[in-house]
């Protein structure tokens, strides 16, 4: 049975097939969840990311997980929030969809996401959660391998936003 799970935690501890990194377009690391993932994976992750020469917003690239429990890291730069009239929702949906498609191509059954763009990139949490839940739900209908998508929320406010979005979507 395919499903979305929403938990509170640290995504670097996720012991599944892939975790998604809320990266920037250089793919060369940063703060937030990106910094945490690079610290936990070790320097080999930088070396692997360097080879891509960056990644456009809304697209995704896959590397190994190196020292992480997860087998793969899927790196996607989400959009920076510029008020909502600059394709932000489309670009955020693209980040989720392209990450899921890439994981599915690599045979992943379990994939975990952080709350993309709602930290430094300032995307409003409620709206971001709606985009995430809708995009993941649509994707799961046609997924070949992906069975469980886990939203790993770092704090209580984020956790509640994703739980509410999932409840609203399932109404
Ligand atoms: N596990 C799960 N979620 C986390 C973790 C963690 N270990 N650490 C932080 N979060 P952000 P963005 C949450 O700012 O908005 C970086 O510098 C965090 O609380 O990491 O997409 C990149 O290099 C928030 O809910 O990502 C980019 O330059 C969520 O992850 C830029 O930040 C996303 O916050 C991307 O900004």
Backbone and ligand atoms as CSV (ligand in chain L), in Angstrom:
chain,resi,resn,atom,element,x,y,z
A,1,UNK,N,N,0.847,-1.210,0.000
A,1,UNK,CA,C,0.000,0.000,0.000
A,1,UNK,C,C,0.877,1.253,0.000
A,2,UNK,N,N,0.735,2.070,-1.037
A,2,UNK,CA,C,1.534,3.299,-1.112
A,2,UNK,C,C,0.987,4.337,-0.128
A,3,UNK,N,N,1.907,5.081,0.484
A,3,UNK,CA,C,1.418,6.076,1.454
A,3,UNK,C,C,2.411,7.207,1.703
A,4,UNK,N,N,1.877,8.279,2.282
A,4,UNK,CA,C,2.681,9.401,2.761
A,4,UNK,C,C,2.711,9.317,4.279
A,5,UNK,N,N,3.912,9.426,4.848
A,5,UNK,CA,C,4.063,9.478,6.307
A,5,UNK,C,C,4.612,10.847,6.675
A,6,UNK,N,N,4.192,11.349,7.812
A,6,UNK,CA,C,4.701,12.643,8.279
A,6,UNK,C,C,5.244,12.443,9.687
A,7,UNK,N,N,6.527,12.707,9.857
A,7,UNK,CA,C,7.149,12.505,11.169
A,7,UNK,C,C,7.981,13.733,11.533
A,8,UNK,N,N,8.294,13.839,12.810
A,8,UNK,CA,C,9.224,14.862,13.240
A,8,UNK,C,C,10.590,14.214,13.428
A,9,UNK,N,N,11.645,14.858,12.947
A,9,UNK,CA,C,12.968,14.279,13.130
A,9,UNK,C,C,14.041,14.963,12.324
A,10,UNK,N,N,15.182,14.294,12.275
A,10,UNK,CA,C,16.375,14.764,11.567
A,10,UNK,C,C,16.548,13.859,10.348
A,11,UNK,N,N,16.466,14.431,9.168
A,11,UNK,CA,C,16.470,13.623,7.943
A,11,UNK,C,C,17.794,12.894,7.730
A,12,UNK,N,N,18.872,13.390,8.335
A,12,UNK,CA,C,20.164,12.710,8.146
A,12,UNK,C,C,20.167,11.323,8.788
A,13,UNK,N,N,19.206,11.072,9.681
A,13,UNK,CA,C,19.122,9.756,10.356
A,13,UNK,C,C,18.201,8.790,9.609
A,14,UNK,N,N,17.578,9.241,8.534
A,14,UNK,CA,C,16.585,8.408,7.825
A,14,UNK,C,C,17.256,7.189,7.199
A,15,UNK,N,N,16.746,6.023,7.572
A,15,UNK,CA,C,17.353,4.774,7.128
A,15,UNK,C,C,16.456,4.144,6.055
A,16,UNK,N,N,16.515,4.746,4.855
A,16,UNK,CA,C,15.702,4.238,3.751
A,16,UNK,C,C,16.502,4.331,2.464
A,17,UNK,N,N,15.822,4.291,1.333
A,17,UNK,CA,C,16.553,4.265,0.054
A,17,UNK,C,C,17.125,5.634,-0.312
A,18,UNK,N,N,16.378,6.702,-0.090
A,18,UNK,CA,C,16.876,8.026,-0.484
A,18,UNK,C,C,16.348,9.109,0.428
A,19,UNK,N,N,17.203,10.123,0.654
A,19,UNK,CA,C,16.729,11.370,1.265
A,19,UNK,C,C,16.900,12.476,0.235
A,20,UNK,N,N,16.032,13.460,0.323
A,20,UNK,CA,C,16.107,14.611,-0.577
A,20,UNK,C,C,16.753,15.762,0.172
A,21,UNK,N,N,17.625,16.475,-0.531
A,21,UNK,CA,C,18.314,17.631,0.040
A,21,UNK,C,C,17.731,18.912,-0.541
A,22,UNK,N,N,17.322,19.840,0.346
A,22,UNK,CA,C,16.880,21.171,-0.082
A,22,UNK,C,C,18.133,21.995,-0.371
A,23,UNK,N,N,18.623,21.865,-1.587
A,23,UNK,CA,C,19.917,22.426,-1.967
A,23,UNK,C,C,19.763,23.828,-2.546
A,24,UNK,N,N,20.866,24.367,-3.058
A,24,UNK,CA,C,20.808,25.584,-3.882
A,24,UNK,C,C,21.351,25.227,-5.262
A,25,UNK,N,N,21.286,26.170,-6.188
A,25,UNK,CA,C,21.593,25.825,-7.584
A,25,UNK,C,C,23.079,25.522,-7.826
A,26,UNK,N,N,23.933,25.828,-6.861
A,26,UNK,CA,C,25.345,25.448,-7.044
A,26,UNK,C,C,25.566,23.975,-6.685
A,27,UNK,N,N,24.683,23.412,-5.876
A,27,UNK,CA,C,24.825,22.060,-5.290
A,27,UNK,C,C,26.096,21.918,-4.456
A,28,UNK,N,N,26.667,23.031,-4.058
A,28,UNK,CA,C,27.930,22.953,-3.320
A,28,UNK,C,C,27.776,23.199,-1.819
A,29,UNK,N,N,26.619,22.868,-1.299
A,29,UNK,CA,C,26.415,22.943,0.138
A,29,UNK,C,C,25.939,24.307,0.587
A,30,UNK,N,N,25.588,24.391,1.863
A,30,UNK,CA,C,25.061,25.635,2.421
A,30,UNK,C,C,24.707,25.399,3.871
A,31,UNK,N,N,23.713,26.151,4.380
A,31,UNK,CA,C,23.288,25.984,5.766
A,31,UNK,C,C,22.106,25.039,5.843
A,32,UNK,N,N,21.333,25.153,6.918
A,32,UNK,CA,C,20.091,24.399,7.072
A,32,UNK,C,C,20.264,22.904,6.879
A,33,UNK,N,N,19.284,22.315,6.239
A,33,UNK,CA,C,19.299,20.857,6.056
A,33,UNK,C,C,20.427,20.454,5.101
A,34,UNK,N,N,20.752,21.322,4.163
A,34,UNK,CA,C,21.853,21.067,3.220
A,34,UNK,C,C,23.174,20.883,3.986
A,35,UNK,N,N,23.447,21.815,4.898
A,35,UNK,CA,C,24.669,21.724,5.694
A,35,UNK,C,C,24.689,20.457,6.540
A,36,UNK,N,N,23.545,20.136,7.133
A,36,UNK,CA,C,23.462,18.941,7.986
A,36,UNK,C,C,23.719,17.673,7.170
A,37,UNK,N,N,23.156,17.611,5.970
A,37,UNK,CA,C,23.333,16.423,5.121
A,37,UNK,C,C,24.804,16.291,4.701
A,38,UNK,N,N,25.420,17.396,4.303
A,38,UNK,CA,C,26.831,17.325,3.897
A,38,UNK,C,C,27.732,16.936,5.064
A,39,UNK,N,N,27.451,17.455,6.260
A,39,UNK,CA,C,28.258,17.095,7.427
A,39,UNK,C,C,28.148,15.603,7.725
A,40,UNK,N,N,26.932,15.090,7.645
A,40,UNK,CA,C,26.710,13.681,7.995
A,40,UNK,C,C,27.213,12.730,6.910
A,41,UNK,N,N,27.145,13.161,5.654
A,41,UNK,CA,C,27.556,12.276,4.551
A,41,UNK,C,C,29.073,12.217,4.407
A,42,UNK,N,N,29.751,13.317,4.802
A,42,UNK,CA,C,31.205,13.366,4.659
A,42,UNK,C,C,31.626,14.039,3.360
A,43,UNK,N,N,32.925,14.331,3.218
A,43,UNK,CA,C,33.431,15.126,2.090
A,43,UNK,C,C,33.236,14.481,0.716
A,44,UNK,N,N,33.055,13.199,0.672
A,44,UNK,CA,C,32.839,12.540,-0.628
A,44,UNK,C,C,31.567,13.058,-1.302
A,45,UNK,N,N,30.633,13.553,-0.510
A,45,UNK,CA,C,29.396,14.087,-1.105
A,45,UNK,C,C,29.694,15.370,-1.899
A,46,UNK,N,N,30.563,16.225,-1.387
A,46,UNK,CA,C,30.946,17.439,-2.139
A,46,UNK,C,C,31.587,17.055,-3.469
A,47,UNK,N,N,32.469,16.088,-3.403
A,47,UNK,CA,C,33.177,15.665,-4.618
A,47,UNK,C,C,32.181,15.151,-5.661
A,48,UNK,N,N,31.182,14.413,-5.204
A,48,UNK,CA,C,30.172,13.879,-6.131
A,48,UNK,C,C,29.316,15.008,-6.704
A,49,UNK,N,N,28.981,15.999,-5.874
A,49,UNK,CA,C,28.122,17.108,-6.321
A,49,UNK,C,C,28.848,18.044,-7.284
A,50,UNK,N,N,30.136,18.201,-7.091
A,50,UNK,CA,C,30.942,19.081,-7.934
A,50,UNK,C,C,30.812,18.724,-9.411
A,51,UNK,N,N,30.680,17.460,-9.677
A,51,UNK,CA,C,30.657,16.967,-11.068
A,51,UNK,C,C,29.434,17.435,-11.849
A,52,UNK,N,N,28.386,17.852,-11.155
A,52,UNK,CA,C,27.160,18.253,-11.868
A,52,UNK,C,C,27.245,19.672,-12.427
A,53,UNK,N,N,28.172,20.484,-11.925
A,53,UNK,CA,C,28.201,21.895,-12.338
A,53,UNK,C,C,26.884,22.607,-12.071
A,54,UNK,N,N,26.319,22.340,-10.909
A,54,UNK,CA,C,25.086,23.012,-10.514
A,54,UNK,C,C,23.840,22.325,-11.036
A,55,UNK,N,N,22.689,22.908,-10.690
A,55,UNK,CA,C,21.394,22.310,-11.046
A,55,UNK,C,C,20.361,23.434,-11.039
A,56,UNK,N,N,19.542,23.558,-12.109
A,56,UNK,CA,C,18.520,24.611,-12.118
A,56,UNK,C,C,17.439,24.387,-11.057
A,57,UNK,N,N,16.818,25.439,-10.609
A,57,UNK,CA,C,15.711,25.372,-9.655
A,57,UNK,C,C,14.611,24.446,-10.193
A,58,UNK,N,N,14.143,23.544,-9.336
A,58,UNK,CA,C,13.052,22.635,-9.716
A,58,UNK,C,C,13.511,21.339,-10.352
A,59,UNK,N,N,14.793,21.238,-10.699
A,59,UNK,CA,C,15.318,19.972,-11.217
A,59,UNK,C,C,15.970,19.192,-10.080
A,60,UNK,N,N,16.478,18.012,-10.357
A,60,UNK,CA,C,17.033,17.161,-9.300
A,60,UNK,C,C,18.214,16.354,-9.824
A,61,UNK,N,N,19.154,16.050,-8.931
A,61,UNK,CA,C,20.338,15.243,-9.257
A,61,UNK,C,C,20.552,14.222,-8.151
A,62,UNK,N,N,21.029,13.037,-8.506
A,62,UNK,CA,C,21.189,11.958,-7.527
A,62,UNK,C,C,22.663,11.607,-7.307
A,63,UNK,N,N,23.011,11.438,-6.033
A,63,UNK,CA,C,24.337,10.908,-5.671
A,63,UNK,C,C,24.140,9.752,-4.701
A,64,UNK,N,N,25.230,9.091,-4.394
A,64,UNK,CA,C,25.209,8.128,-3.296
A,64,UNK,C,C,25.064,8.876,-1.970
A,65,UNK,N,N,24.776,8.140,-0.922
A,65,UNK,CA,C,24.622,8.746,0.404
A,65,UNK,C,C,25.907,8.737,1.232
A,66,UNK,N,N,26.923,8.049,0.733
A,66,UNK,CA,C,28.222,7.959,1.436
A,66,UNK,C,C,28.026,7.559,2.903
A,67,UNK,N,N,28.399,8.391,3.874
A,67,UNK,CA,C,28.309,7.962,5.278
A,67,UNK,C,C,26.906,8.005,5.881
A,68,UNK,N,N,25.931,8.388,5.094
A,68,UNK,CA,C,24.548,8.435,5.606
A,68,UNK,C,C,23.941,7.038,5.637
A,69,UNK,N,N,22.940,6.823,6.489
A,69,UNK,CA,C,22.222,5.546,6.440
A,69,UNK,C,C,21.479,5.354,5.110
A,70,UNK,N,N,21.005,6.442,4.516
A,70,UNK,CA,C,20.282,6.330,3.238
A,70,UNK,C,C,21.264,5.992,2.108
A,71,UNK,N,N,20.769,5.199,1.162
A,71,UNK,CA,C,21.623,4.779,0.040
A,71,UNK,C,C,21.936,5.946,-0.895
A,72,UNK,N,N,20.932,6.783,-1.164
A,72,UNK,CA,C,21.092,7.890,-2.113
A,72,UNK,C,C,20.704,9.227,-1.485
A,73,UNK,N,N,21.287,10.307,-2.043
A,73,UNK,CA,C,20.797,11.656,-1.774
A,73,UNK,C,C,20.328,12.243,-3.103
A,74,UNK,N,N,19.128,12.763,-3.103
A,74,UNK,CA,C,18.591,13.444,-4.281
A,74,UNK,C,C,18.598,14.938,-3.965
A,75,UNK,N,N,19.331,15.697,-4.756
A,75,UNK,CA,C,19.542,17.123,-4.482
A,75,UNK,C,C,18.616,17.942,-5.370
A,76,UNK,N,N,17.825,18.808,-4.763
A,76,UNK,CA,C,16.957,19.674,-5.569
A,76,UNK,C,C,16.941,21.095,-5.008
A,77,UNK,N,N,17.243,22.097,-5.821
A,77,UNK,CA,C,17.066,23.473,-5.368
A,77,UNK,C,C,15.598,23.867,-5.507
A,78,UNK,N,N,14.946,24.155,-4.383
A,78,UNK,CA,C,13.583,24.690,-4.423
A,78,UNK,C,C,13.638,26.169,-4.766
A,79,UNK,N,N,12.471,26.777,-4.998
A,79,UNK,CA,C,12.435,28.206,-5.328
A,79,UNK,C,C,12.624,29.098,-4.104
A,80,UNK,N,N,13.223,30.252,-4.321
A,80,UNK,CA,C,13.231,31.320,-3.318
A,80,UNK,C,C,11.871,32.012,-3.427
A,81,UNK,N,N,11.233,32.289,-2.288
A,81,UNK,CA,C,9.932,32.976,-2.294
A,81,UNK,C,C,10.137,34.450,-2.623
A,82,UNK,N,N,9.474,34.897,-3.712
A,82,UNK,CA,C,9.543,36.313,-4.107
A,82,UNK,C,C,8.156,36.935,-4.134
A,83,UNK,N,N,7.235,36.425,-3.277
A,83,UNK,CA,C,5.908,37.014,-3.197
A,83,UNK,C,C,4.811,36.160,-3.822
A,84,UNK,N,N,5.162,35.140,-4.562
A,84,UNK,CA,C,4.177,34.209,-5.081
A,84,UNK,C,C,3.791,34.380,-6.536
A,85,UNK,N,N,4.285,35.427,-7.169
A,85,UNK,CA,C,3.921,35.693,-8.570
A,85,UNK,C,C,5.075,35.356,-9.522
A,86,UNK,N,N,6.010,34.562,-9.043
A,86,UNK,CA,C,7.205,34.254,-9.857
A,86,UNK,C,C,7.367,32.745,-10.047
A,87,UNK,N,N,6.252,32.083,-10.344
A,87,UNK,CA,C,6.288,30.637,-10.616
A,87,UNK,C,C,6.718,29.802,-9.406
A,88,UNK,N,N,6.604,30.373,-8.202
A,88,UNK,CA,C,7.096,29.643,-7.039
A,88,UNK,C,C,6.391,28.299,-6.855
A,89,UNK,N,N,5.056,28.281,-7.001
A,89,UNK,CA,C,4.316,27.025,-6.763
A,89,UNK,C,C,4.686,25.969,-7.804
A,90,UNK,N,N,4.806,26.392,-9.054
A,90,UNK,CA,C,5.187,25.462,-10.126
A,90,UNK,C,C,6.584,24.910,-9.874
A,91,UNK,N,N,7.494,25.790,-9.501
A,91,UNK,CA,C,8.879,25.357,-9.279
A,91,UNK,C,C,8.986,24.433,-8.073
A,92,UNK,N,N,8.214,24.721,-7.025
A,92,UNK,CA,C,8.250,23.848,-5.844
A,92,UNK,C,C,7.684,22.462,-6.188
A,93,UNK,N,N,6.575,22.433,-6.928
A,93,UNK,CA,C,6.003,21.150,-7.370
A,93,UNK,C,C,7.017,20.408,-8.241
A,94,UNK,N,N,7.724,21.136,-9.097
A,94,UNK,CA,C,8.747,20.505,-9.944
A,94,UNK,C,C,9.829,19.841,-9.092
A,95,UNK,N,N,10.252,20.514,-8.023
A,95,UNK,CA,C,11.284,19.940,-7.147
A,95,UNK,C,C,10.816,18.601,-6.571
A,96,UNK,N,N,9.596,18.571,-6.066
A,96,UNK,CA,C,9.082,17.309,-5.513
A,96,UNK,C,C,8.950,16.254,-6.606
A,97,UNK,N,N,8.329,16.634,-7.734
A,97,UNK,CA,C,8.071,15.636,-8.778
A,97,UNK,C,C,9.362,15.096,-9.383
A,98,UNK,N,N,10.293,15.982,-9.711
A,98,UNK,CA,C,11.552,15.517,-10.317
A,98,UNK,C,C,12.360,14.663,-9.337
A,99,UNK,N,N,12.320,14.993,-8.060
A,99,UNK,CA,C,13.026,14.176,-7.055
A,99,UNK,C,C,12.418,12.776,-6.987
A,100,UNK,N,N,11.100,12.715,-6.992
A,100,UNK,CA,C,10.412,11.418,-6.924
A,100,UNK,C,C,10.655,10.597,-8.190
A,101,UNK,N,N,10.627,11.242,-9.338
A,101,UNK,CA,C,10.865,10.525,-10.603
A,101,UNK,C,C,12.268,9.930,-10.630
A,102,UNK,N,N,13.223,10.714,-10.153
A,102,UNK,CA,C,14.613,10.239,-10.141
A,102,UNK,C,C,14.767,9.061,-9.175
A,103,UNK,N,N,14.195,9.168,-7.998
A,103,UNK,CA,C,14.250,8.065,-7.038
A,103,UNK,C,C,13.581,6.821,-7.610
A,104,UNK,N,N,12.465,6.998,-8.271
A,104,UNK,CA,C,11.746,5.861,-8.867
A,104,UNK,C,C,12.603,5.193,-9.946
A,105,UNK,N,N,13.293,6.005,-10.749
A,105,UNK,CA,C,14.183,5.453,-11.789
A,105,UNK,C,C,15.277,4.593,-11.179
A,106,UNK,N,N,15.708,4.941,-9.973
A,106,UNK,CA,C,16.762,4.173,-9.298
A,106,UNK,C,C,16.192,3.069,-8.416
A,107,UNK,N,N,14.915,2.813,-8.530
A,107,UNK,CA,C,14.303,1.685,-7.823
A,107,UNK,C,C,14.030,1.923,-6.350
A,108,UNK,N,N,14.034,3.187,-5.924
A,108,UNK,CA,C,13.804,3.473,-4.503
A,108,UNK,C,C,12.359,3.141,-4.116
A,109,UNK,N,N,12.220,2.498,-2.962
A,109,UNK,CA,C,10.881,2.221,-2.423
A,109,UNK,C,C,10.510,3.201,-1.326
A,110,UNK,N,N,11.532,3.721,-0.639
A,110,UNK,CA,C,11.290,4.665,0.455
A,110,UNK,C,C,12.124,5.925,0.237
A,111,UNK,N,N,11.459,7.070,0.252
A,111,UNK,CA,C,12.125,8.357,0.026
A,111,UNK,C,C,11.651,9.333,1.101
A,112,UNK,N,N,12.597,10.087,1.671
A,112,UNK,CA,C,12.249,11.095,2.680
A,112,UNK,C,C,12.565,12.494,2.163
A,113,UNK,N,N,11.671,13.424,2.463
A,113,UNK,CA,C,11.845,14.834,2.100
A,113,UNK,C,C,11.913,15.706,3.345
A,114,UNK,N,N,12.710,16.762,3.308
A,114,UNK,CA,C,12.560,17.837,4.290
A,114,UNK,C,C,11.515,18.814,3.729
A,115,UNK,N,N,11.198,19.830,4.480
A,115,UNK,CA,C,10.242,20.840,4.024
A,115,UNK,C,C,10.986,21.821,3.108
A,116,UNK,N,N,10.996,21.493,1.822
A,116,UNK,CA,C,11.787,22.262,0.848
A,116,UNK,C,C,11.304,23.715,0.778
A,117,UNK,N,N,12.249,24.633,0.779
A,117,UNK,CA,C,12.049,26.084,0.577
A,117,UNK,C,C,11.437,26.848,1.745
A,118,UNK,N,N,11.064,26.163,2.846
A,118,UNK,CA,C,10.378,26.899,3.922
A,118,UNK,C,C,11.325,27.420,5.008
A,119,UNK,N,N,12.624,27.242,4.814
A,119,UNK,CA,C,13.603,27.792,5.752
A,119,UNK,C,C,14.152,29.099,5.205
A,120,UNK,N,N,15.410,29.083,4.836
A,120,UNK,CA,C,16.102,30.268,4.281
A,120,UNK,C,C,15.354,30.835,3.065
A,121,UNK,N,N,14.716,29.980,2.283
A,121,UNK,CA,C,14.057,30.426,1.048
A,121,UNK,C,C,12.674,31.028,1.275
A,122,UNK,N,N,12.189,30.974,2.530
A,122,UNK,CA,C,11.046,31.783,2.997
A,122,UNK,C,C,9.703,31.520,2.322
A,123,UNK,N,N,9.536,30.326,1.755
A,123,UNK,CA,C,8.222,29.965,1.170
A,123,UNK,C,C,7.222,29.814,2.320
A,124,UNK,N,N,6.038,30.421,2.244
A,124,UNK,CA,C,5.061,30.290,3.345
A,124,UNK,C,C,4.724,28.809,3.607
A,125,UNK,N,N,4.805,28.420,4.860
A,125,UNK,CA,C,4.733,27.010,5.235
A,125,UNK,C,C,3.439,26.333,4.800
A,126,UNK,N,N,2.310,26.981,5.060
A,126,UNK,CA,C,1.024,26.340,4.748
A,126,UNK,C,C,0.907,26.064,3.241
A,127,UNK,N,N,1.283,27.051,2.455
A,127,UNK,CA,C,1.205,26.888,0.995
A,127,UNK,C,C,2.199,25.843,0.499
A,128,UNK,N,N,3.392,25.840,1.070
A,128,UNK,CA,C,4.403,24.861,0.654
A,128,UNK,C,C,3.933,23.446,0.977
A,129,UNK,N,N,3.315,23.277,2.140
A,129,UNK,CA,C,2.845,21.948,2.543
A,129,UNK,C,C,1.748,21.453,1.601
A,130,UNK,N,N,0.867,22.359,1.173
A,130,UNK,CA,C,-0.190,21.966,0.230
A,130,UNK,C,C,0.407,21.505,-1.101
A,131,UNK,N,N,1.378,22.254,-1.594
A,131,UNK,CA,C,2.031,21.885,-2.868
A,131,UNK,C,C,2.714,20.524,-2.724
A,132,UNK,N,N,3.410,20.326,-1.617
A,132,UNK,CA,C,4.143,19.077,-1.399
A,132,UNK,C,C,3.187,17.887,-1.360
A,133,UNK,N,N,2.145,17.975,-0.531
A,133,UNK,CA,C,1.216,16.844,-0.366
A,133,UNK,C,C,0.494,16.530,-1.668
A,134,UNK,N,N,0.074,17.553,-2.380
A,134,UNK,CA,C,-0.628,17.329,-3.648
A,134,UNK,C,C,0.293,16.672,-4.679
A,135,UNK,N,N,1.513,17.160,-4.775
A,135,UNK,CA,C,2.439,16.646,-5.786
A,135,UNK,C,C,2.849,15.205,-5.471
A,136,UNK,N,N,3.130,14.934,-4.203
A,136,UNK,CA,C,3.514,13.570,-3.811
A,136,UNK,C,C,2.338,12.612,-4.034
A,137,UNK,N,N,1.133,13.033,-3.661
A,137,UNK,CA,C,-0.051,12.168,-3.820
A,137,UNK,C,C,-0.294,11.827,-5.282
A,138,UNK,N,N,-0.199,12.819,-6.141
A,138,UNK,CA,C,-0.389,12.585,-7.584
A,138,UNK,C,C,0.670,11.624,-8.107
A,139,UNK,N,N,1.909,11.852,-7.688
A,139,UNK,CA,C,3.007,11.009,-8.164
A,139,UNK,C,C,2.796,9.550,-7.761
A,140,UNK,N,N,2.358,9.319,-6.529
A,140,UNK,CA,C,2.236,7.942,-6.019
A,140,UNK,C,C,1.259,7.100,-6.839
A,141,UNK,N,N,0.319,7.767,-7.504
A,141,UNK,CA,C,-0.668,7.017,-8.303
A,141,UNK,C,C,-0.004,6.241,-9.432
A,142,UNK,N,N,1.116,6.749,-9.952
A,142,UNK,CA,C,1.756,6.094,-11.103
A,142,UNK,C,C,3.175,5.612,-10.797
A,143,UNK,N,N,3.604,5.696,-9.548
A,143,UNK,CA,C,4.975,5.284,-9.195
A,143,UNK,C,C,5.174,3.797,-9.469
A,144,UNK,N,N,6.348,3.453,-9.981
A,144,UNK,CA,C,6.666,2.041,-10.227
A,144,UNK,C,C,7.239,1.381,-8.980
A,145,UNK,N,N,8.163,2.052,-8.329
A,145,UNK,CA,C,8.885,1.461,-7.197
A,145,UNK,C,C,8.572,2.138,-5.867
A,146,UNK,N,N,8.392,3.443,-5.896
A,146,UNK,CA,C,8.234,4.189,-4.643
A,146,UNK,C,C,6.939,3.765,-3.947
A,147,UNK,N,N,7.078,3.398,-2.678
A,147,UNK,CA,C,5.937,2.930,-1.879
A,147,UNK,C,C,5.593,3.907,-0.756
A,148,UNK,N,N,6.631,4.378,-0.063
A,148,UNK,CA,C,6.407,5.235,1.102
A,148,UNK,C,C,7.226,6.514,0.955
A,149,UNK,N,N,6.558,7.642,1.017
A,149,UNK,CA,C,7.228,8.944,1.016
A,149,UNK,C,C,7.050,9.540,2.413
A,150,UNK,N,N,8.167,9.837,3.060
A,150,UNK,CA,C,8.141,10.352,4.426
A,150,UNK,C,C,8.538,11.822,4.432
A,151,UNK,N,N,7.681,12.669,4.987
A,151,UNK,CA,C,8.045,14.075,5.208
A,151,UNK,C,C,8.685,14.139,6.592
A,152,UNK,N,N,9.951,14.498,6.641
A,152,UNK,CA,C,10.658,14.587,7.918
A,152,UNK,C,C,10.711,16.060,8.328
A,153,UNK,N,N,9.896,16.386,9.330
A,153,UNK,CA,C,9.746,17.785,9.755
A,153,UNK,C,C,10.647,18.037,10.967
A,154,UNK,N,N,11.353,19.153,10.909
A,154,UNK,CA,C,12.381,19.416,11.917
A,154,UNK,C,C,11.800,20.011,13.195
A,155,UNK,N,N,10.652,20.652,13.113
A,155,UNK,CA,C,10.079,21.315,14.293
A,155,UNK,C,C,8.572,21.091,14.320
A,156,UNK,N,N,7.970,21.422,15.479
A,156,UNK,CA,C,6.549,21.127,15.703
A,156,UNK,C,C,5.631,21.910,14.760
A,157,UNK,N,N,5.985,23.144,14.451
A,157,UNK,CA,C,5.145,23.980,13.570
A,157,UNK,C,C,5.102,23.382,12.160
A,158,UNK,N,N,6.260,22.942,11.703
A,158,UNK,CA,C,6.340,22.324,10.374
A,158,UNK,C,C,5.565,21.014,10.351
A,159,UNK,N,N,5.723,20.225,11.409
A,159,UNK,CA,C,4.999,18.955,11.510
A,159,UNK,C,C,3.495,19.189,11.390
A,160,UNK,N,N,2.980,20.151,12.114
A,160,UNK,CA,C,1.536,20.409,12.101
A,160,UNK,C,C,1.076,20.874,10.723
A,161,UNK,N,N,1.870,21.688,10.070
A,161,UNK,CA,C,1.482,22.196,8.740
A,161,UNK,C,C,1.322,21.044,7.744
A,162,UNK,N,N,2.228,20.087,7.788
A,162,UNK,CA,C,2.146,18.952,6.843
A,162,UNK,C,C,1.027,17.992,7.234
A,163,UNK,N,N,0.819,17.798,8.550
A,163,UNK,CA,C,-0.312,16.949,8.979
A,163,UNK,C,C,-1.632,17.570,8.531
A,164,UNK,N,N,-1.765,18.879,8.699
A,164,UNK,CA,C,-2.997,19.571,8.285
A,164,UNK,C,C,-3.196,19.463,6.772
A,165,UNK,N,N,-2.119,19.659,6.028
A,165,UNK,CA,C,-2.225,19.601,4.558
A,165,UNK,C,C,-2.649,18.205,4.109
A,166,UNK,N,N,-2.108,17.178,4.755
A,166,UNK,CA,C,-2.478,15.804,4.388
A,166,UNK,C,C,-3.939,15.540,4.741
A,167,UNK,N,N,-4.365,15.978,5.936
A,167,UNK,CA,C,-5.765,15.793,6.340
A,167,UNK,C,C,-6.701,16.508,5.369
A,168,UNK,N,N,-6.359,17.740,4.996
A,168,UNK,CA,C,-7.204,18.504,4.065
A,168,UNK,C,C,-7.268,17.816,2.706
A,169,UNK,N,N,-6.146,17.307,2.251
A,169,UNK,CA,C,-6.096,16.665,0.936
A,169,UNK,C,C,-6.967,15.402,0.918
A,170,UNK,N,N,-6.979,14.694,2.038
A,170,UNK,CA,C,-7.708,13.414,2.091
A,170,UNK,C,C,-9.187,13.573,2.377
A,171,UNK,N,N,-9.647,14.803,2.633
A,171,UNK,CA,C,-11.062,15.038,2.937
A,171,UNK,C,C,-11.934,14.760,1.738
L,1,LIG,N1,N,16.343,17.373,9.047
L,1,LIG,C1,C,15.148,17.765,8.568
L,1,LIG,N2,N,14.823,19.045,8.331
L,1,LIG,C2,C,15.756,19.986,8.617
L,1,LIG,C3,C,17.042,19.667,9.124
L,1,LIG,C4,C,17.314,18.297,9.329
L,1,LIG,N3,N,18.511,17.872,9.804
L,1,LIG,N4,N,17.726,20.835,9.288
L,1,LIG,C5,C,16.910,21.837,8.935
L,1,LIG,N5,N,15.716,21.343,8.528
L,1,LIG,P1,P,16.409,25.164,4.753
L,1,LIG,P2,P,15.446,26.039,2.079
L,1,LIG,C6,C,14.509,22.035,8.052
L,1,LIG,O1,O,16.703,26.573,5.110
L,1,LIG,O2,O,14.448,26.959,2.676
L,1,LIG,C7,C,20.647,26.125,2.387
L,1,LIG,O3,O,21.659,27.006,2.756
L,1,LIG,C8,C,14.331,23.489,8.368
L,1,LIG,O4,O,13.917,23.656,9.719
L,1,LIG,O5,O,17.416,24.115,5.073
L,1,LIG,O6,O,15.021,25.158,0.936
L,1,LIG,C9,C,20.773,25.655,0.943
L,1,LIG,O7,O,22.126,25.512,0.552
L,1,LIG,C10,C,13.227,23.866,7.376
L,1,LIG,O8,O,11.963,23.431,7.887
L,1,LIG,O9,O,16.119,25.017,3.148
L,1,LIG,C11,C,20.076,26.743,0.189
L,1,LIG,O10,O,20.937,27.840,-0.052
L,1,LIG,C12,C,13.572,22.998,6.161
L,1,LIG,O11,O,14.506,22.019,6.638
L,1,LIG,C13,C,18.962,27.164,1.117
L,1,LIG,O12,O,19.407,26.835,2.429
L,1,LIG,C14,C,14.190,23.748,4.984
L,1,LIG,O13,O,15.022,24.789,5.441
L,1,LIG,C15,C,17.688,26.401,0.837
L,1,LIG,O14,O,16.658,26.939,1.630
